[in-house]
Amino acid sequence: MKRIISFFVFCAIICNVCAQKKEVFSMPKLSGYAIGQYQYSGKYNSESNTFSLRMVRLSLDGRILNDFAYKLQGQVNGNTTTLGESPRIVDVFIEWQKYDFIKIKVGQFKRPFTFENPMNPIDQGFMSYAQNVTNLSGFNDRTGEHSSNGRDIGIQLQGDLLKIKEGRALLHYQIGVFNGQGINTKDVDNQKDIIGGLWVMPISGMRLGAFGWTGSYARKDNNGIKSLSKRRYAISGEYVTNDWTFRSEYIHSTGYGFKTVYNDKTNLSETEVDYEKGNKADGFYALAIAPIIKNKFHVKARYDMYRPSAEWNNSKTYYEIGADYEFVKNLKISAEYILVNDRSLEKHNYSMIDTQLSFRF
């Protein structure tokens, strides 16, 4: 963690010197956010209640020659036990933004898959990203890939088309080519993931989109490289107006995963495939966030279902209700009650309570 913080301080100092000497670099901006969490779970034989730091991140943003934007972001909380929990760099990219109809991004950044994946965890609105997004967009991916926060290394094109008089675009596209191995990791099988999305915006605040993903996740042992295919699609809809939010997404995936999740380097040679889980998975969520006091106090509800084998006998569903309150700008508290129905357990139903306090600077 000290190394990551020192790295950001060093970058800020260097960029500040460059900004003073040349107009090529804009003054960099150091920002960040933190989310503290209390969570209770009544899961049978695994009851728990604990305070934790869900996430602490630092980010450095700036511009070069006005046309290029860059970002460096690190997650600084956690320990060094596993890749999923340890401090790490999550974003390092530069994007050419001269024209709205075509932008080119290179580096490590969010995969262009689903509406929810690119959202900031605070703005996403609930205790965590939906299960289908978490399992099928590269957070804790069903393939066995290490926790990658929905990100990968690659290059992406995106842009807005068919602008109308108000300046609003009617069509957005994005397509990228990635390693397929997750963050901070080189390609293994020399096959790239291709991920793309297209959505229309017929009225202000509305997006209706579709996404596709084809690629692979690979590991190498003494017998050579084992490569597992990924074939995924998502159908998405969102409407945000006058501080109301409605969003829903369905994701379907075809492709097997490894039995062992990649948490340390020894796991990279564990290539046994989890055939028992099957090669299909899907999930669906629908949510609504309603203002009680505009831009201050909201109530919310979400239906969140995931089927790890695309079958109902092991589906897991969250029925969530909650509220959030913003004390001042960038300081918010949220609370939820969750009824869980997990059909893979002997006792299917249990309750959860989740409370989070977040701030940004």
N, C-alpha and C positions, 0 to 999 in steps of 0.2 A: 504494500500500500504506500509506503514512504517513497518507493521508486516512482510510482505513478504520479503522486502529488508533486514530487521534485521535477518530473518530466514536464508537467503542465506549467509549473512556475518558470522553468527554463525556457519553454516555448514562448510564454508571455513576455519574458524579458527580451528575447531575441527579436520577436515581432515588433515590440515597442521601439527598440532601437532602429529597426528598419523603417518603421512608420515615421520616425523623427527625421531620418536622413533622406528618405525618398518618398515620393507620392505614389510609387508603385504599389505599396502595401497600405491598406487602411489600418486604422487602430484596431487591434484585436479585442474581442470582448470575452471576458471570463465569466461564465455563468454556471449554474448547477441547481440541483434539487435533492431533497431528501424525503424519504417516506418512512415513518415509524409505524409499527403495526402491533396490535394485540389481537390474537386469534384463539378462540375456543373451539374444540372439536369433540363431539360426543360419540365418535366412532367406537363401536363395541370392541373392547379389549385394547384399544389404542387411544383412550381419552387423553386430551392434552389441553393446556392453556398456557400461553407464553407471550411475552413481549419480545419484539425483534426489530432489527433494522431491515426493512424489506429492501431498500435500495438507497444508495448515496452515490451521486454522479457529479463529475466536474466536466465542463465543456469549454472549449476554446474555439471561437468562430471569428472569421474575418474575410476580407476580400483582397484580391490581387488584380490590378489593372481594371478595376470595376466590373469586369466581365466574368471573373472567376471567384467562386465562393468556396471556402474550405472549412472543415470542421474536424476537431479531434475531441473525442469523448471517452472518458474512462470511468469504470465503476470501481469505487475505492473502498467499499465495505466488504466484509466477508473474511474468510480465512484462506489458508493455502492447502486445505485438505483435498479438495476436488476442483476440477475445472469449472463446474457449475456454481461453486460458492466463492471462489477466490477472486481477488481484485484482478481486473483485466481491462485491456483496451477494447472498446466496443465499436467505435466509429473512427475511421481515418479516411477522409475522402476529399476530393476537389471536384467542383462541377462548373462547367462552362455554361453561363446563363445569359448570354447576350440576346438570344431570341426566345420568345415565349413558345414558339412552335417547335423548337428543338433544343434540348439541353442534354449535355453529355456529362455523366458522372463516372468517376474512376476511383476505386479504392475499396474500402470495407464499409458496408452500409446495409440498411434494411432491404430485404428481398421484396421485390415489387409484387406481392401476393396478398390479397384481401385489403379491405378498407381499414381494418382494425390494427393490423400489424405495424404500420408506420406511426401510429398514434403514441404520444407521450403517455406513460403509465398513469399520470395524474389526470390527463384529459380523457382517457379511455372510459372512466366513469365508475368502474366497479372494483371489487377486491383484487381482481387479476384479469388478464385477458381471457377470452372465452376458451373453453377446452379445445374446440376444433382448431382455433388459431394457435394455441400453445403446442398441440401435438402434431400439427400438419403445416406449420409455417417456420419451423426451425427454432423454436424456443426450447422445448424438451421433446425433440422430434421422435416419432415412433420408430425411425430407422436405427436408433441407438447413438446418433450423433451427440456430441457434447452440447451442453446448454449454450446456445449462440444468440439468444435474444432476438431471433428472427432475422439474423444478419448472415452475410457471406461476403467473399472477396470477388470482385468482378468489375464489369463495365455496363452502363445502362444508358439508354436513350429514352427521353420522355418529352412530352410537349402538349400544349393546348391548341386546339384547332377550332375554326368556325366561330370566331368572336362576333358577337352582335353589338348593337349600338351602345349598350350599357357597359361594354368592356368585358362581359362575361362570356367565357368559352362554352360551346355546346358539346365539345368532344375532347376527351383526354386519352392519350395513349402512353404506354411505357413498356419497354422490353429490355431485358438484360441477359448477360452471359456470365455465369459464375462457376467457381470451382466445384461446388456441391458438397464441400466438406465442413462448412461452418466457419466461425471466426478464427482468425489467427492460425490458420491451418492451410498447408499447401495441398494441391490436387494429388490424388493417389492413383487413379486409374486413367488419367489424361482424357477423361470424358467430361464435358461441361454441362451444367444445368442451364436450360433456357426457360426463363420465366417472363410472362407478359400479362398485361391487363389493358382493358379498353372499357371506358365508361362514358355515358351520355349524361348531360346535365340539362334536362328539358326546361326546368324552372329553377329559380334561385333557391339554393339550399338543398336541392335534390341531386343524388347521384345513383345511377343504375348501371352496374358493371358486371363484367365477367373476367375471369383470370384463368390462365393455364400454366402448367409446370411440367416439364419433362427433363429427366436427368438421372443421376445415380449417386449412391453413397458407397464408398469402398474402404476396405481395410486390407492389410497385407500380412501374411504369416509365412512360415517356411515353405509352404506349398505354392506360394504366389499370391496374386491379388484376387480378392473376392469382392465383386461389385453387385450391388443390389439396386434395381431400377426404382425410380420414383415417377409416377404418372398421376397428376393431380389437377383438379379444376375447382373453381369457386364461383358461386353466383351471389352477388352482393347488392344490397340496397340501403340507402341512407337518406334521411330527410331532417335537416336542421333549420329551424326557423323560430325567430322570436324567443330564443332560449329554450325551446323544446327540441328534443333529440329522439329520433326513431332510427334504429339500425338493425339489420338482420343479414346473416350470411350462412350459406350452406357450403361445405367443403367435402369433396370425395377424393380418396386416395387409393391407388393400387400399387402394391410393391411390398416385399417382405422387409423385416428389420432384423438386426443382430440381437441375440439374446442378452448380451452384456452392453450396458450403456458406457460410453467412453467418458470416464471420470479421471483417469490418469494414463500415462503412457503405456503401461502394461496391457491396457484394454485394447490397444490398437492391433494386437496380434490375435485377439480372440474373435474368430470369424464364424462361430457357430450361429446358424440362422434360426430364428424363432418361427419355425413352421407351424407350431401349435396355435399361435396367435392368428395366423392366416395372412393373406396378402391384400386385404381390403379394410378400409376404415372410413368412417364418415362422421359428420357432426353438424349441428345446427344451433344457432342462437337467435333470439329476438329480444330486444330491449327497448325500454322507453324511459326517458328522463324528463320530468315535468317541473317547471319553476313554481314555487310558492311565493318567493320574493325574487323577482328577476335578477339574474346574475349574482345571487346571494344565497338562496336557500332552495334546495331541490329535493323532491322525492323520486324514487326510481324503482324499477322492477326489471328482472331478466329471467328468461327461460334459457337454459344452457345445457344441451345434451351432446354427449360424445359416445360413439360406439367403436371401440378399439378393434373389433373384428367385423364391423358392419352388421352385427347381429344384436337382437334385443336382449338376449340372455345374459350379456355382460355389459350392457349400457350403463352409463353414469350420468345422472341428471341433477342439475342444481336449479332449485326454485328460490329466487332471491328477491328480497324487498329491502329497501334502505333509504337513507337520506344523507345529504351532505350540506355543510354550511361553511361559507367563506367569511372569516372574521374580518380580514382586510385583504387587499389584493395579494395574491401569492401565498396565503396562509389558509388552509382548508382542513376541516375534519369531516370524516365520513364514517358511517356505521351501517352494517348490514346484518340481516338474519337470513340464513340459508338452510333450507330443508334439502338434504341430499338423499337421492334414491340410487344406490349402487347395487345393481343386480348380480354382480360378481361375488358379493358378500353373503354370508349366511343370514345376517340381519341387515336387510336392505336399507333401512331408513335411519338416519341420524341427523342431528342438528349441528349447525356451526354459527358462531358469531364472529364478525370481523370488524375491527375499528382501526382506522388509519388517520394519522396526522401528517400532512405534507406541507412543505414550503419550498419556494424557489427564490433564487437571487440572481 
